[in-house]
C-alpha cells in the first residue's frame, strides 16, 4: 500500500519512521527538522544541523515538492510542476501557517514585506533573522505566546534592546493565568526586555511601530510571532470537511476514507492542537492503524514546555479551563508560580513557572491519574526543597513529545543513542536532563 504524506514537519517525520513504502512531499528545500528548536538556533545554543529529524533511507523524500491539488477521484496529488503522485492512502500533515496581523505598513506598495519585518516559522525565516541581528540595535516581538517569549529571550541574549507587544492582558494568556504572566514579564524585564500587554500594534512607519496606546517603538526589526491557523486550503479545495482544522475521526480519517490528517492541521472533535506531543501521538497511532492494528484516537493530552534557556515554563492540560479545586502558590520575589487543578484527588492540569524541580513527580501523578491524599497537592507546591529522587518504573513516560518510557532510555548506551533510536530530546528538549541522568547514571531522576 503506497502512503503519500503531504508535509515534512515533525508529524510527517514521525509517521515516515513508522511505516514502509512511504513518499513524503515537503515544500521546503530542507529535510525534516525540528521547528521547536529554531529559537535555540537564533540564540546560538544549537547548530542548525542538530535540528534535522532522522528519516529512514527507505522513505521516498521529495523536497521543494509543493502540492497544489488533491484529485480524490484519481487518488493522486498534483505538484506545482504539474506532475502527479498516486496514492492508496494520503496523509495531510500540512501543519499551521502564520497569519499576518492587521498592522498597516507591514506590506509595501510593491507587495513585499517591509525589510524590517520578519516571520519566524521556517529555517529560512530563522536564517534571515539571524543574519539581520548583527546589524540591528533593537527589536520588537509582536506576540507574547510561547514562540514570542522564546524569540524575545534569544534576541535579548544576542544583545538587542528587545520589546514585546501582546494584545492580551498578560503574557502566555492561552496557557497561564495573570499571576504566572506577571512572573514571566518580570523575568523578561530583568533581561532588559520591555513588555507591553493590553496593547496592539496598529501601524509601522519610518519612525517605528505605533501602538494603540499612543506609544511609538523605535525598532530595526519587527518579528511576527502572533497568530497562526491550521493549514487547510488544500483540503478545502479538495472538498474535505474543514472547520477550524481538517476534521478527522477516531482513526484520524477525514471525510474521505482514503485521506487522513495529523498534527496542527487536524481537528478531532473540538480540539485543534499546536504542540509536539499530540502531533507525534497522532503520527504513531496512525502508523499502527495503517499497519492493520485495531487502535483508536480519543483526543490528546496537552503538555507544553517553553524551550528557552533559563526561562522555565511547563503546562499540563488546560489549567485555565479545567474544572476542579485550584491549589496555587505564587512568589514574585523568587520568580516562581505553581498551580494545580485537582478533581477527585487527581491532578487534571498544572502550571509551573520559574522552577521545574518537581515537574517529574507532578507529571507522573498527572499521567497516571494518581489519587492524592488530602494534603499532597499542597505539599507538592509548598515544599521548596528539591523533590526527592524518584525511581522511575520502566513504563513511566520520560519524553512526553515522543512518548518514550524510562525503560527504553535505560536500554540505551548513550544520550546520542537514545536520541537516534527513541527520538527523546528531539521535541521540546525538556526531557534532556532526565534522559542524560537515566543513561549516564542508571539512577532515579
Buried (B, 14 or more C-beta within 10 A) or exposed (E): EBBBBBBBBBBBBBBBBBBEEBBBBBBBEBBBBBBBBBBBBBBEBBEBEBBBBBBEEEBBBBBEBEBBBBEBEEBBBBBEEEEEBEBEBBBBBBBBBBEEBEBEBBBEEEEEBBEBBBBBBBBEBBBEBBEBBEEBEBBBBBBBBBBBBBBBBBBBBBEBBBBBBBBBEBBBBEBBBEBBBBBBBBBBEEBEBBBBBEBBBBBBEEEBBBBEEEBEBEBBBBBBBBBBBBBBEBBEEBEBEBEEBBBBBBBBBBBBEEBBBBBBBBBBEEEBBBBBBBBBBBBBBBBBBBEEEEBEBEEBBBBBBBBBBEBBBBBBBBBBEBEBEEBBBBBEEEBBBBBBBBEEBBBBBBBBBBBBBBBBBBBBBBBBEBEBEEEBBBEBBEEEEEBEEEEBEEEBBBBBBBBBBBBBBBBBEEBEEBBEBBBBBBBBBBBBEBBBBBBEEEEEB
